[in-house]
Amino acid sequence: MTDSRARLIGLLSVTAAAALTLATLLPTEWIPRTGLGWEDEHFIVYFATTIVLSLASRRPYVVAIALMIFAGVLEACQGLTPDRFPDVTAALSGAVGVISAATLVIFLIWARSRFPAFREWLRSVPARKAGATLYTKTCVSQPVRS
C-alpha cells in the first residue's frame, strides 16, 4: 500500500468516525434531519460510510466488523446524553446498512477480478478517468424526417 493511499484511508476513517460520533451524541435539535425517519437515516449513513471506507481500504470484512462494533458502542453511548437513549433497533438498522454495503463491495471486488469485461467497464467510468464520457461510441445525430 502506498503512503498516499494509507493517508487517504486514515483521513477518511477519522472523518467518518468523527461525523458519526457527532451525529450520534450531539443534541437532537442540532442535527439536520432528512424526513425519512431515523431507521432509514441510520441505514443510509452506515451504508454510505461502509461503501467509501471499503472501496478505499479494499478490506470490506474489516471495515464491516469495525463499523458494526462502532455502531453498537455509539448507541450505548447515547445513554450518557440527556436527550437521547440507546435503541437496539437503531443499532440493528446501522448494522444492516453496514452488511448490505459490505456485501455489495465484496461482490464488486469479486466481479472485477472474475470478469475482464467488467474491469474494462470500470475503467471507462467517467469518475475513474478524466475527460472520459459515459458512452464509448459517439452518437451521430440523424436528421429528423417529417
Secondary structure, DSSP 8 states (H G I E B T S, - for coil): --HHHHHHHHHHHHHHHHHHHHHHHS-GGGS---SS-HHHHHHHHHHHHHHHHHHHHS-HHHHHHHHHHHHHHHHHHGGGSSS----HHHHHHHHHHHHHHHHHHHHHHHHHHH-HHHHHHHHHSTTTSTT--S-SS---------
